[in-house]
Structure formats: C-alpha cells, structure tokens
Amino acid sequence: MKLYYSPGACSLAPHMVLHESGLPFEAVRTDTRTKALADGGEGAYFNINPLGYVPLLALGDGTRITEVGAIVQYVADRVPDKKLAPPAGTIERTRLHSWLSFISSELHKSCSPLFVPTMPDEGKQYYRDRLANRLAHVEKHLAAGNDYLLGKDFSVADAYLFAITNWAGRLNIDLAPYPALLAYRQRMAQRPAVVAAMTAEGLIK
C-alpha cells in the first residue's frame, strides 16, 4: 500500500491509523501546491488523483481509495484484531460513521476557509463561530467521561479529530475553553503511532 500525504494535512489521520494497524505501507510525500511528488515533477500527483488533494491510498491491485473516512475504515477492517473500528453492522459502527461524518463536514470543512488568504474577515469570523459551536459539542462529549470519541477505546475517528484539531495553532483557534479536548489531545499525543506518524512528517522531532 502507498499513502499519498502532505505534512500536517488531513492525511495525517490515515498515516496514524496505518501505524496503529501494523500493516506494511509506503508513505509518499506530496506537495499540495505544486502537485509534485518526491519521485516526480510538478503536477505529477494529478496522474494519481485528478482532484489533486490528499490523502489517497493506493493498493497493490491498482485500486485507489480517497477521503479520510473511507481510508481509515478500510485499514481498520484489514486488521479486526486491532479493534480500530467496531464490527460492521453494529450500532457502535454507526456511531463511528457519525463521528467521521461530523469531523469531515462540521470541523474539517469549517477549517478549510480559514486557510484561504483572500477570505474576508467577516467570512473567517463566521467559520470561527461555527467551529466554536462544534468544538463545544466535542468538549461536552469528552467531558462526560469519554476518554475517546467512542468511549474508553481508541478508534480511527480519534485519529481524524486529532489531525484536524492539530491545525488550531496555525489558524489562531484558542482551545483553552475546551479543557477536556486539551486533555484528550495530550492522551492522543502519547500514542506511539501518533508519535511515529508525526515524526515521519517532520511535525515533531
């Protein structure tokens, strides 16, 4: 398997999950601005993913999987003994789907406009207010005795939440009002797979 990633992007989530899984994989660094690959010229990534964004997981048979939620669940299902996701068909798996969708549509896509330099201040404030409301929802859930999004056990949804909330500093989003979220991030940061992925991406030494 090959994971196409960009350092610190949302592709950090499947990068962490792959380390959690113990499955062999190759991480291919991608420049999301020039679409260049480490072993190819400018624009080469368009030949892999016509949309040009990460992550993308390429399988040995030529299959290519895009989108964080799809990739992390595929990886989890390859190693059911690791319990990275609840079994398919259970209400717990439905809860996982719910959290992955929430992170994608309510957190990830609310952060995206804040990366755009030409976004008017009024627009940025709208998305900051939206994020504050959504982060308050996460805070309430974690503060209710949940170590992770699905309760006491880590799941692939936690990798996605950690990757997205890792942007807080770059986007000037203050996480101080969310002490349970901060404690959660500290727990996540101590996981060996998180350390391995972040070290590989040059995010920590």
C-alpha positions in Angstrom: 0.0 0.0 0.0 1.1 3.6 -0.7 -0.3 6.5 1.3 0.0 9.8 -0.5 0.2 12.6 2.1 1.2 16.1 2.7 2.8 17.0 6.1 0.3 18.2 8.6 -2.7 17.9 6.3 -5.7 15.8 7.0 -3.7 12.8 5.6 -2.1 12.7 9.0 -5.1 10.8 10.1 -4.7 7.7 7.9 -0.9 8.0 8.4 -1.5 7.5 12.1 -4.0 4.7 11.5 -1.6 2.8 9.3 1.0 2.9 12.0 -1.7 1.7 14.5 -2.5 -1.1 12.2 1.0 -2.5 11.9 0.4 -3.2 8.2 3.3 -2.5 5.8 2.9 0.6 3.7 4.9 3.3 1.9 4.3 7.0 2.6 4.7 9.2 -0.4 5.1 12.9 0.3 3.0 15.1 -1.9 3.2 18.9 -2.4 -0.4 20.0 -2.5 0.5 23.4 -4.0 2.6 22.3 -7.0 1.2 18.7 -7.0 4.8 17.4 -7.2 5.8 14.1 -5.8 9.1 13.2 -4.2 9.9 11.0 -7.2 8.2 13.1 -9.8 8.0 16.6 -11.3 5.5 19.4 -10.8 1.9 18.2 -11.5 2.8 14.5 -11.2 0.2 13.9 -8.5 -2.6 14.7 -10.8 -1.8 11.4 -12.5 -2.5 9.7 -9.2 -5.5 11.7 -8.1 -7.1 14.0 -10.7 -8.6 16.1 -7.9 -5.1 16.9 -6.6 -5.7 16.6 -2.9 -4.6 14.2 -0.2 -5.0 11.6 1.2 -5.1 8.8 -1.3 -4.3 5.1 -0.5 -3.1 3.1 -3.5 -3.5 -0.7 -3.2 -1.3 -3.3 -4.8 -4.0 -4.3 -7.3 -4.3 -0.7 -8.6 -7.3 0.3 -6.5 -7.2 3.8 -5.2 -9.2 5.0 -2.2 -9.7 8.7 -1.4 -11.3 10.5 1.6 -10.1 10.2 5.1 -13.2 8.4 6.4 -13.1 5.7 3.7 -9.4 5.1 4.0 -9.3 4.7 7.8 -12.2 2.3 7.8 -10.6 0.2 5.1 -7.4 0.0 7.1 -9.3 -0.8 10.3 -11.2 -3.6 8.6 -7.9 -5.2 7.4 -6.9 -5.8 11.0 -10.0 -6.5 13.0 -8.0 -7.9 15.9 -6.6 -4.4 16.5 -10.1 -3.1 17.2 -9.5 0.2 15.4 -13.2 0.3 14.4 -16.3 -1.6 15.7 -17.6 -4.5 13.6 -19.6 -3.6 10.6 -23.4 -3.8 11.2 -23.2 -2.8 14.8 -24.7 0.3 16.4 -21.1 1.1 17.5 -20.0 1.2 13.9 -22.9 3.5 13.1 -21.6 5.8 15.9 -18.2 5.7 14.3 -19.7 6.7 10.9 -21.5 9.6 12.7 -18.3 10.9 14.2 -16.3 10.6 11.0 -19.0 12.5 9.1 -19.2 15.1 11.8 -15.5 15.7 11.7 -15.4 15.8 7.9 -18.4 18.2 7.4 -18.5 20.2 10.5 -14.9 20.6 11.6 -12.7 19.8 8.6 -14.7 21.9 6.1 -15.2 24.7 8.6 -11.4 25.0 8.9 -10.7 25.0 5.2 -11.9 28.6 4.5 -9.5 29.9 7.3 -6.6 28.7 5.2 -7.6 31.0 2.3 -5.7 34.3 2.4 -8.3 36.1 0.4 -11.2 35.1 2.6 -12.8 38.3 4.0 -12.6 38.8 7.8 -16.3 38.6 8.0 -16.3 35.2 6.4 -13.5 34.0 8.7 -15.4 35.1 11.7 -18.4 33.2 10.6 -16.4 30.0 10.4 -14.7 30.7 13.7 -18.1 31.0 15.4 -19.2 27.8 13.6 -16.1 26.0 14.8 -16.6 27.2 18.4 -20.1 25.7 18.4 -18.9 22.4 17.0 -15.9 22.2 19.3 -18.2 22.9 22.3 -20.1 19.8 21.2 -17.0 17.7 21.2 -16.0 19.1 24.6 -19.3 18.2 26.2 -19.0 14.7 24.9 -15.4 14.2 26.1 -16.2 15.8 29.5 -19.0 13.3 30.1 -16.4 10.6 31.0 -15.4 9.6 27.4 -11.6 9.2 27.0 -12.1 8.8 23.3 -15.0 9.6 20.8 -16.4 6.1 21.2 -16.0 5.9 24.9 -13.0 4.2 26.6 -11.3 2.8 23.5 -9.4 4.5 20.7 -10.9 4.3 17.2 -10.0 5.7 13.7 -12.3 8.6 14.4 -9.8 9.8 17.0 -7.0 10.0 14.5 -9.2 12.2 12.3 -10.2 14.5 15.2 -6.6 14.8 16.4 -5.3 15.7 12.9 -7.9 18.4 12.4 -7.6 20.0 15.9 -3.8 20.0 15.3 -4.5 22.9 13.0 -5.7 25.1 15.9 -2.3 26.9 16.3 -2.0 27.7 12.6 -5.5 29.0 12.4 -5.3 31.0 15.7 -8.1 28.9 17.2 -7.9 29.0 21.0 -8.5 25.6 22.5 -8.3 26.8 26.1 -12.1 26.9 26.5 -12.1 23.2 25.9 -10.1 21.5 28.8 -11.5 18.0 28.1 -10.4 18.3 24.4 -6.9 19.5 25.5 -6.6 16.5 27.9 -7.8 14.3 25.1 -5.1 15.7 22.7 -2.5 15.0 25.4 -3.6 11.4 25.6 -3.5 11.1 21.8 -0.1 12.7 21.5 1.4 9.9 23.7 0.3 7.1 21.5 3.3 5.5 19.7 1.5 5.5 16.3 0.8 9.3 16.6 4.4 10.0 17.5 5.6 7.8 14.6 3.4 9.5 12.0 4.1 13.0 13.2 7.9 12.3 13.3 7.7 10.8 9.8 6.0 14.0 8.6 8.5 16.3 10.3 5.9 17.7 12.7 7.9 16.7 15.8 11.5 15.7 16.3 
